[in-house]
Amino acid sequence: MSRLRPPARSAVRALRPHLPRGLRLRLVVAFLLAAAFGALLTAGLTFQRARAAILDRAEETAVTDLRAQLDSLAPELTLPPTTEDLRGLTRQLDQAGGARAWHSSASYRGGEPVAASPGAPPVPEELRETVRDSGRAVHQRTEHDGSPWLALGMPVTYSDRPGNTDTTTATATPTTTGTGSGSDTLSGLTVYAAFPLDEDQADIDALVTAAQAGAVPALALALVPALFAARSVLRPVRRLRHGAERIAAGELTTRLDTEGRDELADLTRAFNTMAETLEGDAAELRRLEAGARRFAADVAHELRTPLAAMAAVTEVLDEDAASGVLPADTEDAVRLISEEVRTLARMVEDLMEVSRFDAKAAPVHREDVDLRTLVTKTLQLRGWAHGERVRADLPEPAPVHVDPRRIDVVLGNLVANALHHGRPPVTVAVRTRDDRVRVTVTDRGPGIPDDTLPHVFDRFYKADAARPRSGGSGLGLAIAHENAALHGGTLTAANHPDGGAVFTLTLPSAASSPGTT
């Protein structure tokens, strides 16, 4: 039994409407929408007023015409009228309708309306009740055969005027039951008329067509001020973007001209203030950094001479300690001092190397070599080539164009770090892929903690803050990282899925290295 699956998220996102992303396009669209809304609102209000005026005019004209016809025909009607009298009255009214072509009917004292034309539309019951209750002329818009019609209901009154003794004469008063100098009384006769509003509807449709025809040119004309407004708004925004790009490129002296007193001008002034602050802070940081580098280089340089003398003295003391002429306590102290002097000497050399990196003065002497040869020599020089502590996996040639001494420093630091912080055996593997050569150094230790992993190449960083003293200076991995960058390569650290840390040195092959022939 198959089940319907919900659509994928990508498909759902594809079905969503794509909103305009550019600020210029959004401003133009918003301006056009506002113009369209204003035009539609104005056209709607105008249409409603014009439609109401057309229909009111038609109603008033129809009431006036019907009143005039009744004023001339009703006095000739004898009350109470017969059905034939009512039909004759309506026939005369239909003939007098002229161009309006209304269909009339008449009723006496609430009876059914009598019409001369069999095709006359029925009189709405609501209209009859309203005329009967109010005793005045009433009109109502209806619909007949899908077309708009206007239905009128008008009661007829007769007057008891001075000097008039004929009480059977009726006069029409369509809007009131009391006119003239005498008292008017409802005669019980009510006349109804209905006529189509096709001509008036045609006028209304013409208004709608004109509004629709004028909407497109109005929007086209609104596009011009929309583009102008978008340009005036986006010009300072574009200048701010270019200024920010120059700041990001290091041009901290960038400043923008301020014009006006609006929000964009305030933003430009804030940008200039930010640029001034950044320039001052950058200058101060450069000054402090240059001072720190000079201090480290000067200290390292000044320590080299006394350390050389101390190293010479410790060598003599080491010979005496090895010959057994020194007491046991003195011999232990001599060995401790010798080890610390050698550690201090390595730290000074590392500091000198770091100062060269910072000053961009580290020399690189490249040669075409096989990286397998460099790995083998590194392991042999440090006594790691024999035994099971370090294993070399070198299955294929790996030609590179590098400085052998600096790559030896990188490999030595990586293997020493793996032996010191991990567990043997440490595997050094060389692989060639495409135009890159990769060297991986993998140990079997616990790996690198997640919070330490981003900082393994930081200077003087040690993972265990509770043991600030260790066999290294905290500069070995930082120097290895700098040497890899000097060769256009990378050095990364990660944890192996089966445990242990993995350091990967990636170098360009000899064919793609700069400076090769």
C-alpha positions, 0 to 999 in steps of 0.5 A: 500500500503506497503512501503519499510523501510530503514534498521535499523542503527544496520543492516547497521553497521552490513553490514560494514566491520569489520576492525581489532582492535588490533594494532598487527593485524593491523601492520601485515596486513599493513606489508603484504599489503605492501609486497603484493603490492611490490610483485605485482608491481615487478611481474607486471613490470617483466611480462610486460618486459618479455611479451614484450621481448617474443613478440619482439623476435617473431616479429623479428624472423618472419621478418627475416624468411620472409625476407630470404624466399623472398630473395630466391623466389622473384627473380624468379618472373616475373613482372608484376605477374599474379594471378597464379604467386601470388598464387604460390609465397604464396604457396611456402611461406606457405610450407617454413614456417615450424614450424611457419605455417604462412598463406601468401598472396600477392598483386600487386600494391594495389590489393586484396591479393591473398592467396594459403590457403582458410583458411588464415585470412584476412589482416587487412586494417590498416596494408595494408595502413601502408605498402603502405604509409611507403614502409617498413616492418610493423607488427601488433598483431591481434586476430583471432578466439579468439587467438592472431596472428601476421600479417606482411606486407613486400614490395618487391623491385627490384634493378638496380645494375651495370652489371645487365640488367634484370629489371624484376628481383625483390629482397626483402628488408623488412626493407628498399627500398634502399640496395646494391650499386645500387638504389632500387625501389619498385616493387609494390609487397607486401607480407603478412604473418600471424601466431598464437602466441599460443606458445608465449602466452603459455610462457606468461601464464607460466609466470603468473602461476609462478608469482601466484604460487610464491605469496603465499610463498612470503606472507608467508615469509613476515609474519615472518618479519611482526610479528617481526616488530609488536613485536618490535613496540608493546613491548614498547607500552605494557610496557607503557600500564602496566606503565599507569595501575600501575599509575592508581592503585596509584603506582606513583613511577612507572618508565620505562626504556628508550632504544634507541632514536626513537619516542617510546623512547621519549614517554617513557621519557615523561611518566616518566616525567609525572609520576614524576610530578604526584607523586610530585603533589599527595604528595603536595595534600596529605600534604595540605589535611592532613593539612586542615583536622588537622586544621578543627579537631583542630579548632572544638576541641578547640571550644568545651570548650568555646562553652560548657561554652557559652551554659551554660551561655545562658541557664541561660539567657534563664531562666531569659528571660522566667521569664520576669525579663529582659527588652524586648530589652535584652530578644530579644538579649538573644534569638538571642544569644542563637540560634546562640550559638546552631547553632555554637555548631551543626556546631562544632559537624558536623565538628568533624564528618566530621573529623572522616570521613576523618580520616576513624575513624568514629565508626559504631555500627551495630544492627539488626533493622526494618527500619520502627522502626527507621523512626518512632523514628526519626519522634517522637524525632523531633516532626514530628510524629503528624500533616500533615507536615510529612507522613510515608508510612511503609507498610511492614517489612524492616530488616536492620543491621545498626548503629541506631544513624547514620541512625537516623542522615541521616533520620533527615537531609533528612526530615529537608532539605525537610521541609526547602527547599521544601513544606509539606507534606513530605512523608517518604516511606520504600520499600523492594525489593530483597536484598535492602531496600529503603527509599524515602523522597519526598517533594512538593516544586519546586524541585532542580535546574538542575545546583544544583543537582550534588552538593547537597552532597558537603560540605558547598554547598548552592544553593542560593549564594545570601543567604549565611546565612541559618539555616544549616551549609551546612554539613547535606546532606554531612554527610548523604551521608557519613553515607550511604556509611559507611553502604554499601549503597547509597544516591541519589537526583532527581526531581519528575516528578510531582514536588518536590525533591526526596532523596533515601537512599538504604541500604542492607537488614539484610540478605545481610549486612556484619557482620550479622549472 
